[in-house]
Amino acid sequence: MSAQANSPLAAFEPARTALLVMHYQTDILGLFPVVAPGLLANTRALCDAARAKGVRVMFANLRFSADYREVSALNKNGQGIKSLGLFIDDQTAPELAQRPDELLIAAHRASVFTGTDLQARLAAHGVDSLIMVGIASTGVVLSSLSHASDADFCLYTVKDCCYDPDEVVHEHLFATAFETRSTVLSLDEALRLLA
């Protein structure tokens, strides 16, 4: 990885950057028990490096009331989520050691920006760059990355900290939509950026 003068890597400023960890919550990780330990180890390393570098760490979880009143009958994706009976009282994965001062956004849609005050909170802290990771690539990562790109954030995605059960689409997204909207990094590259 080379940081050329005009590249997003050269312009990286920890004080203006947040690591946004999306849907790393117990109910979602429970759906993917085979890959969860590796994802958690990777993302814990990323969180620890960000904290040490002075990058703000934020979490966003999918969350609903017990009666799923936030789910529209018109929303096909929401109806599928409702049928699982999850995301009511789960928590951020304890393996990530979320600190009391680290923001947790509760979102009711695939994008963590839709219906939340996340963008206002980022602006209040002078954050204009985001390192984004999450589960799943075809859901929260795609939706949130698209919103953040349209909102003119400088974006980084860490491939080793994202997952989708559809590996073909996951790879395709990172080679196309994510590559055109963000600087795609491996975990090793991200850790070097945060060293």
Order of alpha helices (4+ residues) and beta strands (2+ residues): beta-alpha-alpha-beta-alpha-beta-alpha-beta-alpha-beta-alpha-alpha-beta-alpha
